[in-house]
Amino acid sequence: MQTLNTTLLIIGGGPGGYVTAIRAGQLGISTILVEGQSLGGTCLNIGCIPSKALIHVAEQFHQTQHHHQHSALGISVSAPTLDITKSVEWKDGIVDRLTTGVAALLKKNKVQVINGWAKVIDGKTVDVGDTRIQCEHLVLATGSTSVNLPILPIGGPIISSTEALTPKSVPKRLVVVGGGYIGLELGIAYRKLGAEVSVVEAQDRILPAYDAELTQPVHDALKQLGVKLYLKHSVLGFDGTLQVRDPEGETLNLETDQVLVAVGRKPNTKGWNLEALNLDMNGSAIKIDSRCQTSMRNVYAIGDLSGEPMLAHRAMAQGEMVAELISGKTREFHPTAIAAVCFTDPELVVVGKTPDEAKAAGLDCIVSSFPFAANGRAMTLESKSGFVRVVARRDNHVIVGWQAVGVGVSELSTAFAQSLEMGARLEDIGGTIHAHPTLGEAVQEAALRALGHALHL
């Protein structure tokens, strides 16, 4: 067995792991990165990026069909057809460009990448095949995996998001189990690609992690698209049809060609001998402090492995910080807010505290919304649903939260996060000239409305 020595060893090459490695390389730290599958992890290969690509294909196809039937824009086209194989090739091309880019960045920063599955021996020793790696600092960045339902084992007609992102064909009927963001993003995409889609959700509404006012426009859009919702329904099993129990306790049989199981994700703690470290846990996640340190000295955990919120941008920020800590800098992970974005149609953004969360924290807040129905840019994008909402303290007008639902609002998340990180007040946003015509004007108008003088309402 050959032995390699390094200052820093990272297990996992997803957004958290590869960013840690790049930053460590920039700081001159000798670094080895171990990845068992593809660089970029879930996010680049079977998550964020391919799902956005498929959503784009679905939207383009849907729009073209719309122009074939009845377009208010005066565009008419003959009935479109879809070659899903070509769509998947295009999506794979994007993934390939990005993963190749990650590999090039790691090489440029002198990071040694070892392809293989890690087996932890102790806090300073990891085996990969017949190579032993000794390190001073160990970063665990193994990400998360889809939660499986024992009664719906993946295989054949029962698929996870991974299979849903590489379809060989579009099923005639698809039932999505789980009304969270993953299930709805993919469910809406498949509906726009032509499938009949139903969503089964155990809670009493879709996107239960978000507040009802925010999710209502998405609920309305699902109805308009013809997506069937089975709320307060629980899954019993599958034998050619999907059996579900309705709120009255009756059993329904849902006819379907495929079942997409999208009931959430869990930290990936299995299969690499994590048990050897005997770390303190926080539920199913590894417990960390404000420097991403675990209960073992010089062993760090970042990203989904360290629990909620399971977001690629959180993992990246943690990874950058950990690399700087190892280089001797003083840092702590205390973001004011981390944006959560849901790429449904319409899109959803939550940054900072919602009205309910502000109330629960004992804050007396002003809550104010501005509808996109009164925004010129939204109208020109053929979208009038949704709003921007601001939550600010009544005493000093410091903004504690932003939420938005509407077309393209994912791009507003940057402005929202920046304003919270900089401690902006309503007056700061209201007094900043926002370009016209943009969706961002609704941000300024929400702040002005909170101050009692919205101009366009």
Sequence and secondary structure as in RCSB ss.txt:
>XXXX:A:sequence
MQTLNTTLLIIGGGPGGYVTAIRAGQLGISTILVEGQSLGGTCLNIGCIPSKALIHVAEQFHQTQHHHQHSALGI
SVSAPTLDITKSVEWKDGIVDRLTTGVAALLKKNKVQVINGWAKVIDGKTVDVGDTRIQCEHLVLATGSTSVNLP
ILPIGGPIISSTEALTPKSVPKRLVVVGGGYIGLELGIAYRKLGAEVSVVEAQDRILPAYDAELTQPVHDALKQL
GVKLYLKHSVLGFDGTLQVRDPEGETLNLETDQVLVAVGRKPNTKGWNLEALNLDMNGSAIKIDSRCQTSMRNVY
AIGDLSGEPMLAHRAMAQGEMVAELISGKTREFHPTAIAAVCFTDPELVVVGKTPDEAKAAGLDCIVSSFPFAAN
GRAMTLESKSGFVRVVARRDNHVIVGWQAVGVGVSELSTAFAQSLEMGARLEDIGGTIHAHPTLGEAVQEAALRA
LGHALHL
>XXXX:A:secstr
 EEEEEEEEEE  SHHHHHHHHHHHHTT  EEEEESS TTHHHHHHSHHHHHHHHHHHHHHHHHHHHHH  TTS 
        HHHHHHHHHHHHHHHHHHHHHHHHHTT EEEES EEEEETTEEEETTEEEEEEEEEE   EEE  BT
TB SBTTEE HHHHTS SS  SEEEEE  SHHHHHHHHHHHHTT EEEEEESSSSSSTTS HHHHHHHHHHHHHH
T EEEET EEEEESSEEEEE TTS EEEEE SEEEE   EEE  SSS GGGG   EETTEE   TT B SSTTEE
E GGGG SS  HHHHHHHHHHHHHHHTT       S   EEE SSSEEEEEE  HHHHHHTT  EEEEEEEGGG 
HHHHHTT    EEEEEEETTT BEEEEEEEETTGGGGHHHHHHHHHTT BHHHHHTS   SSSTTHHHHHHHHHH
TT  S  
